[in-house]
Amino acid sequence: MEPGAGLKKSSPEAPMPKFTVTDLFEADHPVRCRFVSLFCEAIYSDDDAEVASALVRDCLILCGGSSELFSNILQDKWLDDNTPLHWVVTNTRKTSHSHLPALLKALLDSCSPPLSELAKSSIEDGCRQEDNNPLFQTIEMHLLLRNNPPNDSAVFEDIVQIATKSKVFFAIPMFSDRILM
């Protein structure tokens, strides 16, 4: 018998019980399990726009078509005490990012403005945790993370990686005499 044979794969169209965001804090809630499996499938696939749009579509089906509910799900800390956005950021490959990865862009585009402070700090923490400054700089350019409204005259420059093995030396005359004061 083949591995996985006999297991029924649930489709996103399968009727799911009505739920709220607080239900996702229950580890064995069926909707939470379905969201986790959808996110895992999308995160561990290549950076593909089709996979990202399929995730958003399937999640919206689970949410009964409510984009507001989906936005709240993306911005709440129900997934290992972090937001799904944090999870996506920490599992994004560390490469030079000249544009947002497709999955992250699709999820940010699905969030209702304004992005909650919890979601913003979760994204920042994820970038800091992974030491992924190029991704953070790219994410900051997204409209939901900018503090100011978009300006037509705004100019964005390419992100330049500064050498990570630089050393800086300071020569402070009479340092030991000054430190005693």
Residue pairs with C-beta under 8 A, 6 or more apart in sequence:
10 34
12 34
12 38
12 57
12 58
12 61
12 62
13 61
16 30
16 31
16 34
16 62
17 30
17 31
18 64
19 29
19 31
21 69
21 72
21 73
21 76
21 78
23 29
23 31
23 32
24 31
24 32
24 35
24 73
24 76
24 78
24 79
25 32
25 78
26 32
31 62
32 78
34 62
35 59
35 62
35 73
35 79
35 84
36 79
38 55
38 58
38 59
38 62
39 55
39 79
39 84
39 87
39 88
41 51
41 55
42 51
42 52
42 54
42 55
42 103
43 87
43 88
43 91
43 103
44 91
45 51
47 93
47 101
47 102
47 103
48 102
49 102
49 106
51 102
51 103
52 102
52 103
52 105
52 106
52 107
53 106
55 103
55 106
55 107
56 70
56 106
56 107
56 110
59 70
59 73
59 110
60 66
60 67
60 70
63 69
63 70
63 73
67 110
67 112
68 112
70 110
71 110
71 111
71 112
73 84
74 83
74 84
74 85
74 107
74 110
74 111
74 119
75 83
75 85
75 111
75 115
75 116
75 118
75 119
76 83
76 118
77 83
77 118
77 122
79 86
79 87
80 87
82 122
82 125
82 126
83 118
83 119
83 122
83 123
84 107
85 104
85 107
85 108
85 119
85 122
85 123
85 126
86 122
86 123
86 125
86 126
87 126
88 103
88 104
88 107
88 126
89 104
89 123
89 126
89 127
89 130
89 132
89 135
89 139
90 126
90 129
90 130
92 101
92 103
92 104
92 130
92 132
92 135
93 101
94 130
94 131
94 132
94 135
95 134
96 134
96 159
96 161
97 134
97 135
97 137
97 138
97 159
98 138
98 158
98 159
99 105
99 138
100 108
100 138
100 139
100 141
100 142
101 135
104 139
105 142
108 115
108 139
108 142
108 144
108 145
111 119
111 144
113 143
113 144
114 144
115 144
115 145
120 145
123 139
123 145
124 136
127 133
127 135
127 136
127 139
128 136
134 159
134 161
137 159
138 159
139 145
140 146
141 156
143 150
172 178
